[in-house]
C-alpha cells in the first residue's frame, strides 16, 4: 500500500490488492511491453515482406491494418499471455485479457474481413462508372481491413512466443539479482 499525505491526514491507496512501489513504472510493465513488442514485430514483418515482394519501401505497412501476420492478434495474444504469467492464469485479469483477445481475433476474421471484401466490390463498381458520373472521382475505399484465419493464427502465435520469451527474460534477470 502507498501512503499519501493530504493536509494533516494520511490516506492509504491500494492498487487491486497489490502494493505500489517506487520501482513499478510503465517502463517495467511486462504485459504492456510484451503487447507493444509483439505489435512492433508483426508490423515490421509486414514492412519487410512488402519490400521483399514489391522491391519498394511502403511506410504504410508500419501502421496499416490487414496482412500477414495480424498485429492486432499478436498484440492481444501477447497481452493475455503476459497477464497470465504475471497475475496467474486463474485470475480475473487473465480472464478479461483472454476474452478481449478472443473478441479482437474473431472480429479480425469476421466483420473486418467482410468489410474489406465489400470495399473491393464497391471500388470495382466505382472504377466502372462513366467519367461524367458524380461518384466517378470518389476516393477508393480501403480494402485491406481484416485478416484471413491463417493471418490471425500466425499473429496469435507470434504474440504467444513474444510473451513467453519476455517471461523467460524476466525470470533470468530476476534470478541473477
C-alpha positions as CSV (number, residue, x, y, z in Angstrom):
1,X,0.0,0.0,0.0
2,X,1.1,3.5,-0.7
3,X,0.5,6.3,1.7
4,X,-0.2,9.8,0.6
5,X,-0.3,12.9,2.9
6,X,-3.2,15.2,2.3
7,X,-3.1,18.2,4.6
8,X,-2.6,16.9,8.1
9,X,-4.2,13.4,7.4
10,X,-2.6,10.4,5.7
11,X,-4.6,8.4,3.1
12,X,-3.7,4.8,2.1
13,X,-4.1,3.9,-1.6
14,X,-4.5,0.3,-2.6
15,X,-3.9,-0.9,-6.2
16,X,-6.0,-4.0,-6.9
17,X,-4.8,-5.5,-3.7
18,X,-1.2,-5.2,-4.7
19,X,1.3,-2.9,-3.0
20,X,2.5,0.1,-5.1
21,X,6.3,0.5,-5.1
22,X,8.5,3.2,-6.5
23,X,10.2,0.6,-8.8
24,X,6.9,0.0,-10.6
25,X,6.5,2.1,-13.7
26,X,5.2,1.9,-17.2
27,X,8.8,1.1,-18.4
28,X,8.8,-2.1,-16.4
29,X,5.2,-3.2,-17.1
30,X,5.8,-6.6,-18.6
31,X,2.3,-7.1,-20.2
32,X,2.4,-3.7,-21.8
33,X,5.9,-4.2,-23.1
34,X,5.1,-7.6,-24.4
35,X,2.0,-6.3,-26.3
36,X,3.9,-3.3,-27.8
37,X,6.8,-5.5,-28.8
38,X,4.5,-8.1,-30.4
39,X,2.8,-5.3,-32.4
40,X,6.1,-3.8,-33.5
41,X,7.4,-7.3,-34.6
42,X,4.3,-8.0,-36.6
43,X,4.3,-4.6,-38.3
44,X,8.0,-5.0,-39.1
45,X,7.4,-8.4,-40.6
46,X,4.7,-6.9,-42.9
47,X,7.0,-4.0,-43.7
48,X,10.0,-6.2,-44.8
49,X,7.7,-8.7,-46.5
50,X,6.2,-5.9,-48.6
51,X,9.7,-4.7,-49.5
52,X,10.7,-8.2,-50.5
53,X,7.6,-8.8,-52.7
54,X,7.4,-5.3,-54.3
55,X,11.1,-4.1,-54.1
56,X,9.9,-0.8,-52.6
57,X,9.6,0.6,-49.1
58,X,6.0,1.1,-48.1
59,X,5.9,3.1,-44.8
60,X,2.1,2.5,-44.6
61,X,2.9,-1.1,-43.7
62,X,4.3,0.0,-40.4
63,X,1.0,1.2,-39.1
64,X,-1.6,-0.2,-41.6
65,X,-4.1,-2.9,-40.8
66,X,-4.5,-6.2,-42.6
67,X,-1.9,-8.6,-43.9
68,X,0.3,-11.4,-42.5
69,X,0.7,-11.7,-39.6
70,X,-2.2,-9.9,-37.8
71,X,-0.7,-7.3,-35.5
72,X,-4.0,-7.0,-33.7
73,X,-3.9,-10.7,-32.8
74,X,-0.2,-10.6,-31.8
75,X,-0.8,-7.7,-29.6
76,X,-3.8,-9.1,-27.7
77,X,-2.3,-12.6,-27.5
78,X,0.9,-11.2,-26.0
79,X,-1.1,-9.1,-23.6
80,X,-3.2,-12.1,-22.4
81,X,-0.3,-14.4,-22.0
82,X,1.9,-11.8,-20.2
83,X,-1.0,-11.0,-17.8
84,X,-1.4,-14.8,-17.2
85,X,2.3,-15.1,-16.4
86,X,2.3,-12.1,-14.1
87,X,-1.1,-12.3,-12.4
88,X,-1.8,-16.0,-12.7
89,X,-3.9,-17.9,-15.2
90,X,-6.8,-18.4,-12.8
91,X,-7.4,-14.7,-12.0
92,X,-9.9,-12.2,-13.2
93,X,-7.3,-10.1,-15.0
94,X,-6.3,-13.0,-17.2
95,X,-9.9,-13.8,-17.9
96,X,-10.5,-10.2,-19.1
97,X,-7.4,-10.2,-21.3
98,X,-8.3,-13.6,-22.8
99,X,-11.9,-12.6,-23.6
100,X,-10.5,-9.3,-25.2
101,X,-8.1,-11.4,-27.3
102,X,-10.9,-13.7,-28.5
103,X,-13.1,-10.8,-29.4
104,X,-10.4,-9.0,-31.3
105,X,-9.3,-12.1,-33.2
106,X,-12.9,-13.1,-34.0
107,X,-13.6,-9.5,-35.3
108,X,-10.5,-9.6,-37.5
109,X,-11.6,-12.7,-39.3
110,X,-15.3,-11.8,-39.3
111,X,-16.6,-8.2,-39.6
112,X,-13.4,-6.5,-40.7
113,X,-12.6,-9.2,-43.3
114,X,-16.1,-8.9,-44.8
115,X,-15.9,-5.1,-44.8
116,X,-12.7,-5.3,-46.8
117,X,-14.3,-7.7,-49.3
118,X,-17.3,-5.3,-49.7
119,X,-14.8,-2.4,-50.2
120,X,-13.2,-4.4,-53.1
121,X,-16.6,-4.8,-54.8
122,X,-17.6,-1.2,-54.2
123,X,-14.3,0.0,-55.6
124,X,-14.8,-2.1,-58.7
125,X,-18.2,-0.5,-59.2
126,X,-16.6,2.9,-58.9
127,X,-13.9,2.1,-61.5
128,X,-16.6,1.1,-64.0
129,X,-18.7,4.3,-63.6
130,X,-18.6,6.7,-66.6
131,X,-16.4,9.7,-66.2
132,X,-19.4,12.1,-66.1
133,X,-20.9,10.3,-63.1
134,X,-20.7,12.3,-59.9
135,X,-19.2,9.4,-57.9
136,X,-16.5,8.6,-60.6
137,X,-14.0,10.9,-58.8
138,X,-14.6,9.3,-55.4
139,X,-11.6,8.2,-53.4
140,X,-11.4,4.4,-53.3
141,X,-12.2,2.6,-50.1
142,X,-9.5,0.8,-48.1
143,X,-9.7,-2.9,-49.0
144,X,-7.2,-4.4,-46.6
145,X,-9.1,-4.2,-43.3
146,X,-9.4,-7.7,-41.9
147,X,-7.5,-11.0,-41.8
148,X,-7.8,-14.5,-43.1
149,X,-7.8,-17.2,-40.4
150,X,-4.1,-18.1,-41.1
151,X,-3.1,-14.5,-40.6
152,X,-4.9,-14.3,-37.3
153,X,-3.4,-17.7,-36.2
154,X,0.1,-16.5,-37.2
155,X,-0.4,-13.2,-35.3
156,X,-1.7,-15.1,-32.2
157,X,1.3,-17.5,-32.2
158,X,3.7,-14.5,-32.6
159,X,2.1,-12.9,-29.6
160,X,2.3,-16.0,-27.5
161,X,6.0,-16.5,-28.4
162,X,6.8,-12.9,-27.7
163,X,5.2,-13.1,-24.2
164,X,6.9,-16.4,-23.4
165,X,10.3,-15.1,-24.4
166,X,9.7,-11.9,-22.4
167,X,8.7,-14.1,-19.4
168,X,11.9,-16.2,-19.7
169,X,14.0,-13.0,-19.9
170,X,12.2,-11.7,-16.8
171,X,12.9,-14.9,-14.9
172,X,16.6,-14.9,-15.9
173,X,17.1,-11.2,-15.0
174,X,15.3,-11.6,-11.6
175,X,17.2,-14.8,-10.7
176,X,20.5,-13.0,-11.3
177,X,19.6,-10.2,-8.9
